Amino acid sequence: MDLIGPDHTLYDVLRKPALPQYDDIRPAAIARCSSTSDVIEALSYARSTNLPVTPRGGGHCFAARSSTTGLMLDLSALSTITVEPTEALATIGAGARLASVYRGLHEYGLTIPAGCGPTVGIVGLTLGGGLGLLGRRYGLTCDRLVAATVVLADGNVVTCDAERDADLFWALRGAGGGQFGVVTSLVFTAVPSPAATRFKLTWPRRHAAEVIAAWQSWAPDAPDDLTASLTVNADQVQVFGATLTTFDPGPLATLAPEIDLRSDLSWPALKASLSEVDPDNRIIHSKSEFFRNPLPPDAIAQLLNAGCELNFTPMGGAYNRIPVDATAFAHRSERFLLEHAGSDRNAVRRSWSIAHAYASGAVYPNFPDPDLIDWPTAYHGSNYPRLRDLKAKYDPANVFHFPQSLGGPR
């Protein structure tokens, strides 16, 4: 383990998260971990110095949960990807980012259902569920998880799966990151890496209301092999995504979009084509909720005047074919996710309040919202009591804590 303090030349490089609004959070020290043994040593150091400890894989948390004023565990060196092709098993280190995961698995003709952000960490994504373009076909990222190695707060190492520490394995699939220990590696059952068609359908913003209305009656019920997301910004409306079969835009075809299709892309190439880098490095605020019913026209009209970006993600398909209590991820009856995002916090809150009256009240654990009042129900639904008990079992001293963690703040 390398311990880095504020006077080290790498300190400012390593401490800054992906979201610039949290740049000012300064850890007392950063532990660079390249092995499970390093993580054990770092946790021992945190105990001896009475420092709060926070692991970081990618640093993309909307609520800054991977930043700390205590000891930050930099896991980026734990990035090895090992594949057993005959069993389609992939063991992925906690520091791996999605772009490298897709490239590494594609060499073996494999992939996993996961997100598009190339620098997003695989562990944080998985522990909170994991939505992506193959999700309606194969389920959440955590639905493909078959084992995990975890360093508990006391330094004990647990490898959990459906047979060993099965209750911890259940909790890791959807409760959110940083709850029970430091995950150092994950094992997934991979799926074939497909050739696919990437599509983008674009309209001027004045068509936003009719596109949203058509999209929400179509995308959540589309065939599993098609995932179509929708975004509305100040200038345009765009429906984009991927299909493993011939692209059929359904009712959107009647709205005369500008259509951009790219066929037979490899899965890493398709993912790269949809990754968007924010050139302005702007501060982004975000609030979101799941919906089980379509938004009515008057609500859509109000949302379009609220002043922020709207991002719709379809659910349904394989996401919803798993029982609520089969994993910690409780949101198995939703039609779509609506995210309100932008640089104006007031506009984001205003937009969310308009839509909230029609939402299910459920919130994606990977899109944490510090404003939530009844956050246990919002994040965890009926699975919360079991999760709370497992938190007490695996982290009785509440070492891994933050304001909305299962053990509460300290």
Phi, psi and omega per residue, in radians:
M1 nan 2.286 3.031
D2 -1.774 2.197 3.137
L3 -1.775 2.145 -3.047
I4 -2.017 2.204 3.122
G5 -1.799 3.106 -3.074
P6 -1.069 -0.336 -3.125
D7 -1.568 -0.023 -3.112
H8 -1.386 2.549 -3.100
T9 -1.135 -0.421 -3.133
L10 -1.592 -0.095 -3.006
Y11 -1.002 -0.909 -3.087
D12 -1.207 -0.514 3.101
V13 -1.164 -0.770 -3.032
L14 -1.407 -0.557 -3.004
R15 -1.350 -0.425 -3.043
K16 -1.289 2.238 3.111
P17 -1.408 3.132 3.139
A18 -1.214 -0.494 -3.096
L19 -1.709 2.068 -2.970
P20 -1.177 -0.320 3.141
Q21 -1.161 -0.218 3.141
Y22 -1.915 0.305 -3.113
D23 -1.066 -0.421 -3.026
D24 -1.487 -0.039 3.118
I25 -1.384 2.107 -3.018
R26 -2.038 1.974 3.089
P27 -1.211 2.644 3.054
A28 -1.125 -0.592 3.105
A29 -2.793 2.785 3.093
I30 -2.125 2.192 3.077
A31 -1.748 2.001 3.101
R32 -1.519 1.992 -3.026
C33 -1.921 2.214 3.107
S34 -2.055 0.167 3.119
S35 -2.781 2.883 3.052
T36 -1.077 -0.624 3.102
S37 -1.069 -0.663 3.101
D38 -1.109 -0.678 3.122
V39 -1.126 -0.738 3.095
I40 -1.032 -0.781 3.136
E41 -1.113 -0.712 -3.139
A42 -1.125 -0.721 3.111
L43 -1.155 -0.629 3.070
S44 -1.106 -0.744 3.096
Y45 -1.085 -0.738 3.129
A46 -1.083 -0.700 3.117
R47 -1.139 -0.727 -3.077
S48 -1.225 -0.467 -3.129
T49 -1.795 -0.019 3.140
N50 1.036 0.630 3.113
L51 -1.642 2.401 2.944
P52 -1.118 2.645 -3.037
V53 -2.261 2.445 -3.136
T54 -2.420 2.177 3.055
P55 -1.423 2.588 3.049
R56 -2.301 2.184 3.017
G57 -1.755 -1.051 -3.121
G58 -1.997 -0.533 3.105
G59 1.457 0.442 -3.071
H60 -1.763 0.168 -3.024
C61 -1.120 2.244 3.131
F62 -1.123 -0.361 -3.117
A63 -1.918 0.278 3.055
A64 1.088 0.519 -3.096
R65 -1.276 -0.216 3.085
S66 -1.715 0.198 3.032
S67 -2.025 2.728 -3.080
T68 -2.788 2.756 2.957
T69 -1.628 0.022 3.100
G70 -1.733 -2.201 -3.138
L71 -1.778 2.079 3.087
M72 -1.687 2.229 3.106
L73 -1.643 1.898 3.092
D74 -1.482 1.945 -3.061
L75 -1.747 0.186 -2.995
S76 -1.065 -0.462 -3.135
A77 -1.319 -0.260 3.112
L78 -1.505 1.161 -2.955
S79 -2.074 0.265 -3.109
T80 -1.195 2.446 3.070
I81 -2.125 2.078 -3.136
T82 -2.097 2.335 -3.056
V83 -2.145 2.357 2.959
E84 -1.863 1.642 -2.973
P85 -1.052 -0.664 -3.064
T86 -1.172 -0.499 3.131
E87 -1.763 -0.075 -3.073
A88 0.955 0.708 3.112
L89 -1.854 2.348 3.123
A90 -2.171 2.142 3.059
T91 -1.774 2.122 -2.985
I92 -2.181 2.248 3.133
G93 -1.251 2.753 -3.009
A94 -1.178 -0.310 -3.129
G95 -1.631 -0.002 -3.096
A96 -1.219 2.460 3.067
R97 -1.832 2.791 -2.950
L98 -1.072 -0.702 -3.123
A99 -1.022 -0.757 -3.138
S100 -1.249 -0.555 3.080
V101 -1.090 -0.843 -3.121
Y102 -1.096 -0.740 -3.140
R103 -1.153 -0.772 -3.095
G104 -1.126 -0.732 -3.135
L105 -1.275 -0.586 -3.094
H106 -1.105 -0.474 3.089
E107 -1.041 -0.413 3.125
Y108 -1.850 0.180 -3.133
G109 1.289 0.436 -3.051
L110 -2.218 2.896 3.014
T111 -2.775 -3.126 2.983
I112 -2.343 2.652 3.066
P113 -1.245 2.123 -3.097
A114 -2.804 -3.056 -3.009
G115 -1.405 -3.051 -3.080
C116 -1.763 -0.459 -3.072
G117 -1.054 2.019 -3.014
P118 -1.120 -0.472 -3.100
T119 -1.758 0.080 3.100
V120 -1.196 2.406 -3.136
G121 -1.348 2.455 -3.081
I122 -1.174 -0.621 -3.075
V123 -1.230 -0.862 3.130
G124 -1.018 -0.754 3.115
L125 -1.032 -0.831 -3.066
T126 -1.162 -0.784 -3.047
L127 -1.146 -0.449 3.099
G128 -1.670 0.054 -3.140
G129 2.200 -1.407 3.097
G130 1.786 1.620 3.077
L131 -1.650 2.637 3.118
G132 -3.053 -3.108 -3.015
L133 -1.223 -0.367 3.078
L134 -1.753 0.081 -3.046
G135 -1.158 -0.648 -3.134
R136 -1.226 -0.342 3.091
R137 -1.578 -0.741 -2.994
Y138 -2.093 -0.068 3.138
G139 1.695 -3.059 3.100
L140 -1.135 2.795 3.010
T141 -0.971 -0.739 -3.114
C142 -1.216 -0.325 3.087
D143 -1.252 -0.314 3.097
R144 -1.665 -0.047 -3.128
L145 -1.279 2.320 3.127
V146 -2.100 -0.220 3.096
A147 -2.908 2.753 3.096
A148 -2.608 2.531 3.011
T149 -1.837 2.226 -3.007
V150 -2.296 2.309 2.984
V151 -1.663 2.032 3.141
L152 -1.350 2.950 -3.046
A153 -1.047 -0.541 -3.125
D154 -1.480 0.054 3.116
G155 1.642 -0.143 3.078
N156 -1.223 2.503 -3.128
V157 -1.864 2.254 -3.127
V158 -2.107 2.248 2.935
T159 -1.837 1.992 -3.023
C160 -2.000 2.597 3.070
D161 -2.735 -2.809 -3.082
A162 -1.167 -0.305 -3.113
E163 -1.903 -0.637 -3.073
R164 -1.831 2.176 -3.070
D165 0.792 0.908 -3.050
A166 -1.091 -0.493 3.123
D167 -1.221 -0.652 3.058
L168 -1.175 -0.733 3.097
F169 -1.022 -0.727 3.079
W170 -1.038 -0.787 -3.062
A171 -1.188 -0.603 -3.116
L172 -1.171 -0.323 -3.095
R173 -1.613 1.235 2.978
G174 2.122 -0.050 -3.123
A175 -1.391 -0.270 -3.083
G176 1.838 2.731 -3.067
G177 -1.347 2.831 3.040
G178 1.167 0.506 -3.052
Q179 -1.790 -0.744 -2.948
F180 -2.021 -0.376 -3.092
G181 2.992 -2.951 3.133
V182 -1.801 1.949 3.099
V183 -1.348 2.194 -3.138
T184 -1.825 -0.387 3.042
S185 -2.762 2.736 -3.138
L186 -2.265 2.565 3.056
V187 -2.077 2.231 -3.112
F188 -2.073 2.597 2.832
T189 -1.484 1.967 -3.070
A190 -1.430 2.941 3.127
V191 -2.190 2.855 3.124
P192 -1.032 2.380 3.079
S193 -1.388 1.938 -2.961
P194 -1.539 2.761 2.779
A195 -1.503 2.390 -2.995
A196 -2.532 2.960 3.077
T197 -1.872 2.178 3.034
R198 -1.630 2.306 3.133
F199 -2.202 2.574 2.999
K200 -2.398 2.146 3.085
L201 -1.994 2.187 -3.000
T202 -2.200 2.456 3.082
W203 -2.360 2.715 2.929
P204 -1.074 2.687 -3.037
R205 -1.060 -0.440 -3.107
R206 -1.099 -0.262 3.110
H207 -1.646 0.148 -2.996
A208 -1.016 -0.785 -3.046
A209 -1.083 -0.792 -3.102
E210 -1.265 -0.545 3.098
V211 -1.194 -0.770 3.116
I212 -1.051 -0.788 -3.126
A213 -1.049 -0.766 -3.139
A214 -1.214 -0.721 -3.100
W215 -1.068 -0.810 -3.023
Q216 -1.267 -0.260 3.046
S217 -1.595 -0.111 -3.023
W218 -2.102 -0.944 -2.958
A219 -1.050 -0.745 -3.135
P220 -1.168 -0.337 -3.127
D221 -1.852 0.072 -3.126
A222 -1.138 2.852 3.068
P223 -0.962 2.624 -3.083
D224 -1.000 -0.512 -3.074
D225 -1.335 -0.003 -3.122
L226 -2.150 2.258 3.026
T227 -2.188 2.084 -3.098
A228 -2.162 1.927 3.061
S229 -1.630 2.893 -3.090
L230 -2.398 2.373 3.057
T231 -2.327 2.466 3.088
V232 -2.164 2.103 3.038
N233 -2.102 -2.915 -3.033
A234 -1.171 -0.361 -3.021
D235 -1.936 -0.530 -2.983
Q236 -2.692 2.993 3.013
V237 -2.078 2.386 -3.141
Q238 -2.433 2.312 2.970
V239 -1.891 2.209 -3.028
F240 -2.517 2.787 3.114
G241 2.797 -2.608 -3.055
A242 -2.516 2.656 3.033
T243 -2.388 2.500 3.125
L244 -1.587 -0.090 3.114
T245 -2.228 -2.982 3.103
T246 -1.027 2.334 -3.082
F247 -1.297 2.228 3.071
D248 -2.208 1.929 -3.080
P249 -1.358 0.039 3.091
G250 0.985 -2.389 -3.084
P251 -1.192 -0.251 3.134
L252 -1.188 -0.387 -3.120
A253 -1.085 -0.574 -3.106
T254 -1.268 -0.186 -3.107
L255 -1.663 0.177 3.009
A256 0.926 1.064 3.097
P257 -1.390 2.833 2.857
E258 -1.405 2.181 -2.990
I259 -1.959 2.283 3.077
D260 -2.174 1.939 -3.135
L261 -2.010 2.418 2.989
R262 -2.256 2.007 -3.005
S263 -1.696 2.736 3.011
D264 0.979 0.648 3.050
L265 -1.377 2.504 2.947
S266 -1.147 2.761 -3.077
W267 -1.111 -0.748 3.054
P268 -1.066 -0.668 3.136
A269 -1.183 -0.678 3.122
L270 -1.137 -0.765 3.115
K271 -1.058 -0.770 -3.139
A272 -1.097 -0.593 -3.108
S273 -1.235 -0.356 -3.140
L274 -1.748 -0.109 -3.133
S275 -1.323 2.238 -3.119
E276 -2.008 2.208 3.097
V277 -1.737 2.313 -3.141
D278 -1.461 1.824 -3.037
P279 -1.202 -0.387 -3.085
D280 -1.537 -0.107 -3.105
N281 0.879 0.662 -3.047
R282 -1.261 2.677 3.094
I283 -1.320 2.204 -3.080
I284 -1.949 2.241 2.992
H285 -1.879 2.563 -3.031
S286 -2.545 2.436 2.973
K287 -2.461 2.578 -3.085
S288 -2.709 2.860 3.031
E289 -2.701 2.796 3.013
F290 -1.549 2.749 3.128
F291 -2.324 2.439 3.092
R292 -1.849 -0.171 -3.140
N293 -2.395 2.690 3.139
P294 -1.118 2.622 3.019
L295 -1.286 2.386 3.099
P296 -1.303 2.814 -3.077
P297 -0.986 -0.678 -3.110
D298 -1.174 -0.620 3.095
A299 -1.176 -0.704 3.101
I300 -1.061 -0.764 3.137
A301 -1.061 -0.738 3.122
Q302 -1.155 -0.717 3.132
L303 -1.055 -0.671 -3.099
L304 -1.240 -0.208 3.078
N305 -1.832 0.096 -3.036
A306 -1.412 -0.403 3.020
G307 1.696 0.363 3.072
C308 -2.410 3.025 3.131
E309 -1.373 2.510 3.098
L310 -2.046 2.263 3.139
N311 -2.202 2.056 -3.114
F312 -1.860 2.288 3.099
T313 -2.125 2.198 -3.121
P314 -1.337 2.503 3.006
M315 -1.858 -2.419 -3.106
G316 1.316 -2.897 3.133
G317 1.015 -2.437 -3.079
A318 -1.153 -0.450 3.083
Y319 -0.926 -0.725 -2.956
N320 -1.707 0.112 -3.136
R321 -1.711 0.179 3.114
I322 -1.954 2.350 -3.127
P323 -1.042 2.618 -3.105
V324 -0.998 -0.654 -3.068
D325 -1.639 0.116 -3.140
A326 -1.273 -0.536 3.063
T327 -2.401 3.013 3.114
A328 -1.196 -0.389 3.130
F329 -1.238 2.009 -2.941
A330 -1.666 -0.069 -2.916
H331 -1.727 1.291 -3.019
R332 -1.919 0.242 -3.132
S333 -2.266 0.354 -3.020
E334 -1.673 2.630 3.096
R335 -1.625 -0.700 3.121
F336 -2.768 2.854 3.075
L337 -1.942 2.312 3.087
L338 -2.050 2.112 3.083
E339 -1.887 2.354 3.040
H340 -1.849 2.131 -3.015
A341 -2.430 2.643 3.081
G342 2.884 3.123 -3.129
S343 -1.523 -0.243 -3.135
D344 -1.734 1.829 -3.088
R345 -1.044 -0.684 -3.124
N346 -1.133 -0.688 3.117
A347 -1.141 -0.689 3.113
V348 -1.097 -0.797 3.134
R349 -1.141 -0.676 3.121
R350 -1.115 -0.768 3.135
S351 -1.110 -0.782 3.139
W352 -1.059 -0.712 -3.095
S353 -1.155 -0.531 3.085
I354 -1.165 -0.802 -3.075
A355 -1.358 -0.429 -3.006
H356 -0.991 -0.615 -3.109
A357 -1.082 -0.369 -3.087
Y358 -1.881 -0.045 -3.061
A359 -1.443 2.904 3.105
S360 -1.390 -0.262 -3.061
G361 1.584 -0.135 3.141
A362 -1.489 2.530 -3.102
V363 -2.263 2.340 3.122
Y364 -1.117 2.135 -3.108
P365 -1.012 -0.462 3.118
N366 -1.404 -0.090 3.018
F367 -2.037 1.118 -3.050
P368 -1.101 2.579 -3.055
D369 -2.263 1.832 -3.114
P370 -1.083 -0.286 -3.114
D371 -1.406 -0.214 -3.044
L372 -1.084 2.425 3.095
I373 -1.567 -1.049 3.123
D374 -1.628 1.122 -3.076
W375 -1.153 -0.568 3.119
P376 -1.010 -0.750 3.118
T377 -1.241 -0.713 -3.095
A378 -1.087 -0.805 -3.107
Y379 -1.406 -0.691 -2.875
H380 -2.066 -0.215 3.101
G381 0.934 -2.406 -3.096
S382 -1.237 -0.151 3.119
N383 -1.466 -0.116 -3.046
Y384 -1.047 -0.837 -3.113
P385 -0.979 -0.743 3.126
R386 -1.142 -0.721 3.125
L387 -1.104 -0.713 3.124
R388 -1.070 -0.721 3.124
D389 -1.174 -0.667 3.135
L390 -1.232 -0.568 3.040
K391 -1.047 -0.788 3.127
A392 -1.122 -0.543 3.137
K393 -1.309 -0.806 -3.009
Y394 -1.650 -0.362 3.091
D395 -2.420 1.145 -3.017
P396 -1.097 -0.479 3.134
A397 -1.529 0.026 3.131
N398 0.967 0.793 3.121
V399 -1.147 -0.729 -3.133
F400 -1.623 1.734 -3.013
H401 -2.448 2.692 3.025
F402 -2.793 3.000 -2.986
P403 -0.946 -0.577 -3.129
Q404 -1.995 0.452 3.103
S405 -1.345 2.848 -3.062
L406 -1.073 -0.521 3.095
G407 -1.594 -0.020 -3.124
G408 1.339 3.013 3.098
P409 -1.257 2.874 3.096
R410 -2.034 nan nan
